[in-house]
Amino acid sequence: MMKVLLRTLVFGILLSTLTASCATTVRVYPANRVVVTKVHKPRIVVHKNVKYYRSGGVWYIKKNRRCVSVAAPVGLRINVLPTGYKLVKVKGIRYYKHKGVYYKKSGRDYVVVNV
């Protein structure tokens, strides 16, 4: 009886720890929304008082203890491009593209832009 209680308690603690953080379980919902319960080593960026998480070039926000994929917010600044970006030119202007998101060099940073 004590072993069962201890196992249940440990399992409950582990489960709550894993789901409480924006931390590779993926669920796809209608309207192309992806909800994950775990994001691998996300980079966190605050833009207009909203905390965004970036992992593997995909952007997320936290909603109800889970992370929901979102479009990268235009105007957001980052200092390192995601791995695997491509250099593209549109009307003679250099952009860096990764997973449908365009970045433009601005000083030492990169800014998310609409193209």
C-alpha positions in Angstrom: 0.0 0.0 0.0 2.8 2.4 0.9 4.7 1.7 -2.3 1.6 2.4 -4.4 1.0 5.7 -2.6 4.7 6.7 -3.1 4.6 5.8 -6.8 1.4 7.8 -7.3 2.9 10.7 -5.5 6.1 10.7 -7.5 4.2 10.3 -10.8 2.0 13.2 -9.9 5.0 15.4 -9.0 6.7 14.5 -12.3 3.6 15.1 -14.3 2.9 18.5 -12.8 6.6 19.6 -13.2 6.6 18.7 -16.9 3.3 20.3 -17.8 3.8 23.4 -15.7 6.6 24.8 -17.8 6.7 25.8 -21.4 8.9 23.0 -21.9 8.0 17.5 -27.1 4.4 16.4 -26.9 2.7 18.0 -29.8 -1.1 18.3 -30.5 -2.5 19.9 -33.6 -5.8 21.6 -33.3 -8.1 23.2 -36.0 -6.9 26.4 -37.6 -3.3 25.2 -37.7 -2.7 25.8 -34.0 -0.1 23.6 -32.5 0.0 23.1 -28.7 3.0 21.6 -27.1 3.6 20.7 -23.5 7.4 20.8 -23.8 9.7 23.0 -25.9 13.3 22.0 -26.1 15.6 24.7 -24.7 13.6 27.7 -25.9 15.0 31.2 -26.3 12.8 33.7 -24.6 12.1 37.1 -26.1 9.8 39.8 -24.7 8.1 42.0 -27.2 5.4 44.6 -26.3 5.1 43.0 -22.8 4.4 39.5 -24.3 6.8 36.7 -23.6 7.6 34.7 -26.7 9.4 31.3 -26.8 11.5 30.3 -29.8 12.6 26.8 -30.4 13.7 25.3 -33.7 12.6 28.5 -35.5 9.0 28.1 -34.3 7.5 30.8 -32.1 5.2 30.1 -29.1 3.4 31.9 -26.4 2.3 30.4 -23.1 -1.5 29.8 -22.6 -2.9 27.8 -19.7 0.4 26.2 -18.8 1.0 25.1 -22.4 2.7 26.6 -25.4 0.8 27.5 -28.5 2.5 28.2 -31.8 2.0 31.7 -33.2 3.2 33.8 -36.1 6.4 35.7 -35.3 5.4 39.2 -34.3 6.5 41.9 -36.8 9.0 44.2 -35.2 10.4 41.7 -32.8 14.2 41.9 -32.5 16.6 39.0 -32.0 20.4 38.9 -31.9 20.9 35.4 -33.3 19.2 33.9 -36.4 17.8 30.4 -36.1 19.9 27.6 -37.4 19.1 26.7 -41.0 18.1 30.1 -42.3 18.4 31.0 -46.0 19.6 34.3 -47.4 17.1 35.6 -49.9 16.8 38.8 -51.9 13.4 40.4 -52.6 13.5 43.4 -54.9 17.2 43.8 -54.2 16.9 43.8 -50.4 18.6 41.1 -48.4 16.4 39.1 -46.0 17.0 36.0 -43.9 14.2 33.4 -44.1 13.5 30.5 -41.8 10.3 28.5 -41.7 8.3 31.3 -43.4 9.6 34.1 -41.2 11.6 36.9 -42.7 14.3 38.7 -40.8 16.1 41.9 -41.8 19.5 43.0 -40.4 19.3 46.1 -38.3 22.5 47.1 -36.6 23.7 44.1 -34.6 20.2 42.6 -34.4 17.7 41.0 -36.8 14.1 42.3 -37.0 11.0 40.2 -38.0 9.4 41.9 -41.1 6.6 41.4 -43.5 7.7 40.8 -47.1 
